[in-house]
Amino acid sequence: MIDQNKAGKKIHNGFLWVYNNSHLKLVFFDYQKTRGKEAPKAILANYKGYLQTDGYEAYDDFDKEEHIVHLHCMAHARRYFIDALQSDNQRAEYVLEQMQQLYAIERSCREKGLSFDERKDIRQKESIPILEKLGDWMKEQYAILKLPKSPIGKAFAYSIKRWDKLCRYTQDGMLCIDNNPVENSIRPVALGRKNYLFCGSQESARRTAAIYSLPGSCKMQGIDPYIWLKDILTRLPKHQINKIKELLPHNWKPLQGQASHDK
């Protein structure tokens, strides 16, 4: 972004942190000047519950939080083995096949519309044996690996270090095997980077984060962002400020007869 001050224009790096609640169908983008651990710690200071992340070290401090259960994303671990296919096809292919079985179990649970309790039972019976066998196998293979810094070595190291947190999704049926919903939420940001390079100022960057949050939540709620935005811009001038939450995507009620969902 560019900040205008007395010394002229200066370019600063900034970061959009994204927080996704798949069950409430909400997404929140937060702009920060840093990529360090202080950014998520400030947002999640009073948070209690499950926190699923990739393996970025900035999240490690959450392991010490009494009211947070930290788990990792299987999709991020899987990518390392995809990268290792060309250099060590046999080992990488085996891991990917096992992970494919885990994803097949998740897909079956979704297609059957199982409850959280039913999904947990299935994971305990079918997923945990696969995870235990795979975890032991990776440790054995990593111990005899001649090139630990090779792509397959890096893949093993990443997963072995985080294996307990990668398996933690099996403890509760409401949890996801990965955080792909977050990945889906940041696609518009990646597309936006191709069309513009700067936000103009720190304040503009914060407003950009808010703009991404609102239509992003609309999409998760199944609401057409255009219809929602057109409606609230019409209502805002006469809407009571103490009831502004009524217009947020997860609380919004369209006017009678107004189409609200994508077809």
Secondary structure, 3 states (H helix, E strand, C coil): CEEEECCEEEECCCEEEEEEECCCCEEEEEEECCCCCHHHHHHCCCCCEEEEECCCHHHHHHHHCCCEEEEECHHHHHHHHHHCCCCCHHHHHHHHHHHHHHHHHHHHHHHHCCCHHHHHHHHHHHHHHHHHHHHHHHHHHHHCCCCCCCHHHHHHHHHHHCHHHHHHHHHCCCCCCCCHHHHHHCHHHHHHHHHCCCCCCHHHHHHHHHHHHHHHHHHHHCECHHHHHHHHHHHHHHCCHHHHHHHCCCCCCCCCCCCCECC
